[in-house]
Amino acid sequence: MALTTGKYLAHETLAPGIKAIRFFRPDLRPQLDPIIHDDNELYADIKSAALDAFADGDVLIFNFGLIERFPTAFFQLMMRVRQTVLAKHGRVFLCGFRPEILPGVELMQGRRLFEMTATEEQAYHQAKARSPA
């Protein structure tokens, strides 16, 4: 499938109803402010890449492999994405966290709130195994 780029991320349809989102920059803190408003740059990029066309039951896989900083504002952004996806009975996977970031994500209850895997490939296979197709 074709890789498409946004301002801060690349997205690719891996299979019907399964889209991967990969962030370009290791530190996206400037793009996370203001997190609670619709004009947040990173949320706008995610919305354009995946949420505007998100269909009932779709899956989003967020690959954090290049991310070096994961502040609470980033977690808040992901919670906002999660809310939108769950409203359409979809699933959100988070994957690829660096070892130094993972404990913070787990402290924020990341594993309870999101489906988490080590790699994008693992997330894809888990999503595919439970997809209706």
Accessible surface in RSA format (square Angstrom, percent):
REM  Atomic radii and reference values for relative SASA: ProtOr
REM  Chains: A
REM  Algorithm: Lee & Richards
REM  Probe-radius: 1.40
REM  Slices: 20
REM RES _ NUM      All-atoms   Total-Side   Main-Chain    Non-polar    All polar
REM                ABS   REL    ABS   REL    ABS   REL    ABS   REL    ABS   REL
RES MET A   1   151.37  78.4  83.98  55.6  67.39 160.5  72.11  61.3  79.26 105.0
RES ALA A   2    84.10  77.3  60.61  93.5  23.49  53.4  70.39  99.1  13.71  36.3
RES LEU A   3   103.54  57.7  73.65  52.7  29.89  75.1  73.65  51.7  29.89  80.4
RES THR A   4    67.17  47.8  63.63  64.5   3.55   8.5  44.96  60.4  22.22  33.6
RES THR A   5    86.31  61.4  63.34  64.2  22.97  54.7  31.67  42.5  54.64  82.6
RES GLY A   6    26.20  32.3   0.00   N/A  26.20  32.3  17.02  46.7   9.18  20.6
RES LYS A   7   136.41  66.5 116.21  71.3  20.21  48.1  83.80  75.4  52.61  56.0
RES TYR A   8     7.25   3.4   7.25   4.1   0.00   0.0   0.87   0.7   6.38   7.9
RES LEU A   9     0.00   0.0   0.00   0.0   0.00   0.0   0.00   0.0   0.00   0.0
RES ALA A  10     6.31   5.8   6.31   9.7   0.00   0.0   6.31   8.9   0.00   0.0
RES HIS A  11    25.59  14.0  25.17  17.5   0.43   1.1  15.18  15.6  10.41  12.1
RES GLU A  12    33.32  19.1  32.09  24.3   1.23   2.9   1.46   2.8  31.85  26.0
RES THR A  13    49.88  35.5  47.87  48.5   2.01   4.8  28.48  38.3  21.40  32.3
RES LEU A  14    44.50  24.8  23.42  16.8  21.08  53.0  25.82  18.1  18.67  50.3
RES ALA A  15     5.66   5.2   4.13   6.4   1.52   3.5   5.66   8.0   0.00   0.0
RES PRO A  16   115.99  84.5  92.41  84.2  23.58  85.7 100.32  82.8  15.67  97.4
RES GLY A  17    32.23  39.8   0.00   N/A  32.23  39.8  19.99  54.8  12.25  27.4
RES ILE A  18     4.21   2.4   3.04   2.3   1.16   2.8   3.09   2.2   1.12   3.0
RES LYS A  19    43.93  21.4  43.85  26.9   0.08   0.2  19.85  17.9  24.07  25.6
RES ALA A  20     0.00   0.0   0.00   0.0   0.00   0.0   0.00   0.0   0.00   0.0
RES ILE A  21     0.00   0.0   0.00   0.0   0.00   0.0   0.00   0.0   0.00   0.0
RES ARG A  22    62.71  26.3  62.55  31.9   0.16   0.4  40.10  54.8  22.61  13.7
RES PHE A  23     4.33   2.2   0.43   0.3   3.90  10.2   0.47   0.3   3.86  11.0
RES PHE A  24    82.71  41.4  66.31  41.1  16.40  42.7  67.42  40.9  15.29  43.7
RES ARG A  25   103.73  43.6 103.41  52.7   0.32   0.8  30.15  41.2  73.58  44.6
RES PRO A  26    58.03  42.3  58.03  52.9   0.00   0.0  58.03  47.9   0.00   0.0
RES ASP A  27    47.86  33.5  37.50  37.3  10.37  24.5  21.51  50.6  26.35  26.3
RES LEU A  28     0.65   0.4   0.00   0.0   0.65   1.6   0.00   0.0   0.65   1.8
RES ARG A  29   107.75  45.2 100.09  51.0   7.65  18.2  35.13  48.0  72.61  44.0
RES PRO A  30    94.26  68.7  71.77  65.4  22.50  81.8  83.46  68.9  10.81  67.2
RES GLN A  31    19.05  10.7  18.96  13.9   0.09   0.2   0.06   0.1  18.99  14.4
RES LEU A  32     3.97   2.2   2.38   1.7   1.59   4.0   2.72   1.9   1.25   3.4
RES ASP A  33   108.83  76.2  95.44  95.0  13.39  31.7  24.68  58.1  84.15  83.9
RES PRO A  34    50.98  37.2  50.60  46.1   0.38   1.4  50.98  42.1   0.00   0.0
RES ILE A  35    25.09  14.3  21.96  16.4   3.13   7.5  21.96  15.8   3.13   8.5
RES ILE A  36   136.30  77.6 109.49  81.6  26.80  64.6 114.07  82.1  22.23  60.3
RES HIS A  37    91.77  50.2  89.01  61.9   2.77   7.1  50.23  51.8  41.54  48.3
RES ASP A  38   109.45  76.7  93.30  92.9  16.15  38.2  35.60  83.8  73.85  73.7
RES ASP A  39   107.18  75.1  82.53  82.1  24.65  58.3  46.92 110.4  60.26  60.1
RES ASN A  40     0.14   0.1   0.00   0.0   0.14   0.3   0.14   0.3   0.00   0.0
RES GLU A  41    70.47  40.5  63.78  48.3   6.69  15.9  33.07  64.0  37.40  30.5
RES LEU A  42     0.00   0.0   0.00   0.0   0.00   0.0   0.00   0.0   0.00   0.0
RES TYR A  43    15.18   7.1  15.18   8.6   0.00   0.0   1.29   1.0  13.89  17.1
RES ALA A  44    44.94  41.3  38.80  59.9   6.15  14.0  40.97  57.7   3.97  10.5
RES ASP A  45    15.34  10.7  10.84  10.8   4.50  10.7   4.77  11.2  10.57  10.5
RES ILE A  46     0.00   0.0   0.00   0.0   0.00   0.0   0.00   0.0   0.00   0.0
RES LYS A  47    88.47  43.2  88.47  54.3   0.00   0.0  52.30  47.1  36.17  38.5
RES SER A  48    83.94  70.9  60.37  80.6  23.57  54.3  24.64  52.5  59.30  83.1
RES ALA A  49     7.69   7.1   1.41   2.2   6.28  14.3   3.71   5.2   3.98  10.6
RES ALA A  50     4.27   3.9   0.07   0.1   4.19   9.5   0.91   1.3   3.35   8.9
RES LEU A  51    10.25   5.7   3.38   2.4   6.86  17.3   3.63   2.6   6.61  17.8
RES ASP A  52    92.02  64.5  57.13  56.9  34.89  82.5  32.21  75.8  59.81  59.6
RES ALA A  53    86.10  79.2  57.34  88.5  28.75  65.4  68.21  96.1  17.88  47.4
RES PHE A  54     9.41   4.7   2.14   1.3   7.27  18.9   3.75   2.3   5.66  16.2
RES ALA A  55    53.32  49.0  46.36  71.5   6.96  15.8  53.32  75.1   0.00   0.0
RES ASP A  56   103.67  72.6  77.58  77.2  26.08  61.7  35.72  84.1  67.94  67.8
RES GLY A  57    35.28  43.5   0.00   N/A  35.28  43.5  20.22  55.5  15.06  33.7
RES ASP A  58    30.24  21.2  29.43  29.3   0.81   1.9   3.16   7.4  27.08  27.0
RES VAL A  59     6.63   4.4   5.90   5.3   0.74   1.8   5.90   5.1   0.74   2.0
RES LEU A  60     2.71   1.5   2.71   1.9   0.00   0.0   2.71   1.9   0.00   0.0
RES ILE A  61     0.00   0.0   0.00   0.0   0.00   0.0   0.00   0.0   0.00   0.0
RES PHE A  62     0.00   0.0   0.00   0.0   0.00   0.0   0.00   0.0   0.00   0.0
RES ASN A  63    31.00  21.4  28.89  27.9   2.11   5.1   1.47   3.5  29.53  28.5
RES PHE A  64     0.09   0.0   0.09   0.1   0.00   0.0   0.09   0.1   0.00   0.0
RES GLY A  65    32.91  40.6   0.00   N/A  32.91  40.6  20.47  56.2  12.43  27.8
RES LEU A  66   101.21  56.4  98.64  70.6   2.58   6.5  98.64  69.3   2.58   6.9
RES ILE A  67     0.18   0.1   0.18   0.1   0.00   0.0   0.18   0.1   0.00   0.0
RES GLU A  68    89.93  51.6  75.18  56.9  14.75  35.1  14.48  28.0  75.44  61.6
RES ARG A  69   123.11  51.7 119.26  60.8   3.85   9.2  16.97  23.2 106.14  64.3
RES PHE A  70    21.61  10.8   1.16   0.7  20.46  53.2   1.83   1.1  19.79  56.6
RES PRO A  71    41.01  29.9  28.07  25.6  12.94  47.0  40.62  33.5   0.39   2.4
RES THR A  72    93.21  66.3  90.50  91.7   2.71   6.5  59.95  80.5  33.26  50.3
RES ALA A  73    27.04  24.9  26.46  40.8   0.58   1.3  26.64  37.5   0.40   1.1
RES PHE A  74     0.36   0.2   0.36   0.2   0.00   0.0   0.36   0.2   0.00   0.0
RES PHE A  75    18.48   9.2  18.48  11.4   0.00   0.0  18.48  11.2   0.00   0.0
RES GLN A  76    93.80  52.5  87.31  63.8   6.49  15.4  28.91  61.5  64.89  49.2
RES LEU A  77     0.00   0.0   0.00   0.0   0.00   0.0   0.00   0.0   0.00   0.0
RES MET A  78     0.00   0.0   0.00   0.0   0.00   0.0   0.00   0.0   0.00   0.0
RES MET A  79    59.07  30.6  55.37  36.6   3.70   8.8  55.71  47.4   3.36   4.4
RES ARG A  80    52.65  22.1  47.83  24.4   4.82  11.5  31.66  43.3  20.99  12.7
RES VAL A  81     0.00   0.0   0.00   0.0   0.00   0.0   0.00   0.0   0.00   0.0
RES ARG A  82    57.47  24.1  57.47  29.3   0.00   0.0   1.93   2.6  55.54  33.7
RES GLN A  83   131.91  73.8 125.24  91.5   6.67  15.9  41.56  88.5  90.35  68.5
RES THR A  84    41.76  29.7  36.18  36.7   5.58  13.3  27.80  37.3  13.96  21.1
RES VAL A  85     0.00   0.0   0.00   0.0   0.00   0.0   0.00   0.0   0.00   0.0
RES LEU A  86    82.32  45.8  70.52  50.4  11.81  29.7  71.02  49.9  11.31  30.4
RES ALA A  87    79.37  73.0  43.91  67.8  35.46  80.7  57.08  80.4  22.29  59.0
RES LYS A  88    80.49  39.3  78.87  48.4   1.62   3.8  49.32  44.4  31.17  33.2
RES HIS A  89   139.10  76.0 117.35  81.6  21.75  55.6  78.61  81.0  60.49  70.4
RES GLY A  90     4.58   5.7   0.00   N/A   4.58   5.7   0.10   0.3   4.48  10.0
RES ARG A  91    34.24  14.4  31.81  16.2   2.43   5.8  31.87  43.6   2.37   1.4
RES VAL A  92     7.71   5.1   2.45   2.2   5.26  12.7   2.45   2.1   5.26  14.3
RES PHE A  93     0.00   0.0   0.00   0.0   0.00   0.0   0.00   0.0   0.00   0.0
RES LEU A  94     0.06   0.0   0.00   0.0   0.06   0.1   0.00   0.0   0.06   0.2
RES CYS A  95     0.00   0.0   0.00   0.0   0.00   0.0   0.00   0.0   0.00   0.0
RES GLY A  96    19.08  23.5   0.00   N/A  19.08  23.5  13.58  37.3   5.50  12.3
RES PHE A  97    25.07  12.5   3.11   1.9  21.96  57.1   3.29   2.0  21.78  62.3
RES ARG A  98    73.32  30.8  70.54  36.0   2.78   6.6  14.87  20.3  58.45  35.4
RES PRO A  99   111.64  81.4  97.51  88.9  14.13  51.4 102.99  85.0   8.65  53.7
RES GLU A 100   120.66  69.3  88.26  66.8  32.40  77.1  63.58 123.0  57.08  46.6
RES ILE A 101    15.44   8.8   9.95   7.4   5.49  13.2  14.59  10.5   0.85   2.3
RES LEU A 102    47.91  26.7  47.91  34.3   0.00   0.0  47.91  33.6   0.00   0.0
RES PRO A 103    81.44  59.4  73.95  67.4   7.49  27.2  76.46  63.1   4.99  31.0
RES GLY A 104    31.68  39.1   0.00   N/A  31.68  39.1  28.27  77.6   3.41   7.6
RES VAL A 105     0.25   0.2   0.15   0.1   0.10   0.2   0.15   0.1   0.10   0.3
RES GLU A 106    67.66  38.8  56.33  42.6  11.33  27.0  20.62  39.9  47.04  38.4
RES LEU A 107   147.65  82.2 128.91  92.2  18.74  47.1 135.19  94.9  12.47  33.5
RES MET A 108    44.31  22.9  31.53  20.9  12.77  30.4  37.61  32.0   6.69   8.9
RES GLN A 109    87.83  49.1  85.12  62.2   2.71   6.5  27.88  59.3  59.95  45.5
RES GLY A 110     0.00   0.0   0.00   N/A   0.00   0.0   0.00   0.0   0.00   0.0
RES ARG A 111   128.06  53.8 107.38  54.7  20.68  49.2  58.04  79.3  70.02  42.4
RES ARG A 112   173.32  72.8 137.57  70.1  35.75  85.1  71.33  97.5 101.99  61.8
RES LEU A 113    29.98  16.7  19.82  14.2  10.16  25.5  20.63  14.5   9.35  25.2
RES PHE A 114    10.20   5.1   0.20   0.1  10.00  26.0   6.10   3.7   4.10  11.7
RES GLU A 115    52.41  30.1  45.64  34.5   6.76  16.1  39.17  75.8  13.23  10.8
RES MET A 116    26.46  13.7   3.33   2.2  23.13  55.1   3.33   2.8  23.13  30.6
RES THR A 117    16.03  11.4   1.81   1.8  14.22  33.9  10.50  14.1   5.53   8.4
RES ALA A 118    71.44  65.7  48.54  74.9  22.90  52.1  58.80  82.8  12.64  33.5
RES THR A 119    64.79  46.1  61.74  62.6   3.05   7.3  62.61  84.1   2.18   3.3
RES GLU A 120    28.45  16.3  25.29  19.1   3.16   7.5  14.94  28.9  13.51  11.0
RES GLU A 121   118.40  68.0 110.79  83.8   7.61  18.1  39.40  76.2  79.00  64.5
RES GLN A 122    86.19  48.2  82.17  60.1   4.02   9.6  31.11  66.2  55.09  41.8
RES ALA A 123     0.00   0.0   0.00   0.0   0.00   0.0   0.00   0.0   0.00   0.0
RES TYR A 124    50.31  23.5  50.31  28.6   0.00   0.0  31.67  23.8  18.64  23.0
RES HIS A 125   101.41  55.4  96.90  67.4   4.50  11.5  71.27  73.4  30.14  35.1
RES GLN A 126    87.23  48.8  83.32  60.9   3.91   9.3  32.51  69.2  54.72  41.5
RES ALA A 127     0.05   0.0   0.00   0.0   0.05   0.1   0.00   0.0   0.05   0.1
RES LYS A 128    87.13  42.5  77.50  47.6   9.63  22.9  48.08  43.3  39.05  41.6
RES ALA A 129    85.81  78.9  43.76  67.5  42.05  95.7  56.29  79.3  29.51  78.2
RES ARG A 130   165.56  69.5 135.49  69.1  30.07  71.6  58.50  80.0 107.06  64.9
RES SER A 131    31.43  26.6  13.26  17.7  18.17  41.8  14.30  30.5  17.12  24.0
RES PRO A 132   138.70 101.1  95.46  87.0  43.23 157.2 108.79  89.8  29.91 185.9
RES ALA A 133   121.05 111.3  52.78  81.4  68.28 155.3  89.94 126.7  31.12  82.4
END  Absolute sums over single chains surface
CHAIN  1 A     6991.7       5599.5       1392.2       3987.3       3004.4
END  Absolute sums over all chains
TOTAL          6991.7       5599.5       1392.2       3987.3       3004.4
